[in-house]
Amino acid sequence: RLDWNLLPKAFKYEITVHKNSNGRPDLTRRTFSNFIVLKDLTTCTNYTISLKSLNDFNLRGESTSIYYTTERIKPVQHVQALHDCAADSVAVSWNSSPGATAYTAIARSTGGVIQYCSVSTTTCQIPGLQCSEGYSVTVIAQADTCNSSQSLAVTFQTKPCTPQNFQISRDCQSSSLWASWNTSRGAFLYKVTALASDGTTDECNTRGTSCLFTFFSCGLEYELKVVSISRNQCESNISDPITVRTAPCIPQDVKAS
């Protein structure tokens, strides 16, 4: 809003707006009042605003000019981050900011890795997140001439890392299998799955780094794999499977003749 004092013998007033001092004005308005509200000015832009009085015959008096810089784009509000464990990605959304033509969502890990996506809408996907990392997400609104400050950050934790050094030991006499692995970053517990060649499945859940499977059926092939699970039930990628075969079954109905 632009205000001024009324002048004697002035019939009306003319306001011109320039982005620079040369060329035709970007905006011209006339009013009989002593104020005017200028709308649709570009954000983050320097303007020269000139005011002239006109008499009854539309003769202009001397102009008075001021220099005005429009405000920056306001930071976006209501940023949300929805982490997808299976896809190792996060979907970021936010409210639009007036004057913005593009947005950049930035994900920063506690380890210092920065990933981002740039869009003209109010949602985007950031893929390829690292395992067992805390991330903070902020959004910057952008215009042709300037950017907003960063939004308030939202945080989330990615899925735990895949257990490494997965190994299997077996006892043929008791048909038992012993599975072990190294501690995994971000893991709250571990789940080992044993899938038999006859379609049956056994599971072992533990807070430790080993599991004992007993009384496996004889003469079957078993595929074993382990995943780590976080406190919020987010599962890691599956380890490389290990295949073992149990001892052959004892011959039945043996007869001597």
C-alpha angles and dihedrals in degrees: 000000000000121000133186141164119268115251125220113256092011111135098186142341134242122210122194125187124203129184086204135010095255132069132020120331117266090219136018124187134172128202141170091214132081095247141042135192113224114206136184095034114158115256121248092016133133113231135186109215117195127193125199131175122224127202128215090282094051091250110154126229126209116302128239118207135198131185117232133180117203118230126268122260111277117245115261119258137216098028113187129188121198111191118209109206096193095049098041088230142110128221111215124196135174144163118275120257119222112252095017119129098180141013136211121204113201125199116196120190124211086246091061099256114143123203127171148171128211122207143154092228130068099257136053142164126239111199134188100050118176121246122257095010131133111227132195118201126203132171130216122201115217137202132179093270107026149003134237123242116266120282123242109286126249120200138208140166123238125224121283121268122264114268112254134210093032109186138177129208122184139198109210095194095056096030088234128146127203116203122192138171143165124274112274124218112250095013120141094176140350133233123203118194124198115194115193125211089244090061098256119131133208126190135196123195119192144158089218133070101256141055133195119213114195135188097023112176117261123250097023135120116232129199113203129191136165135214131186120228128206127220090264091053095256110151126216125228113285118263121242105281123245121211122207134169124221123227117285117265122263111262113257132213093018111181132185122210 
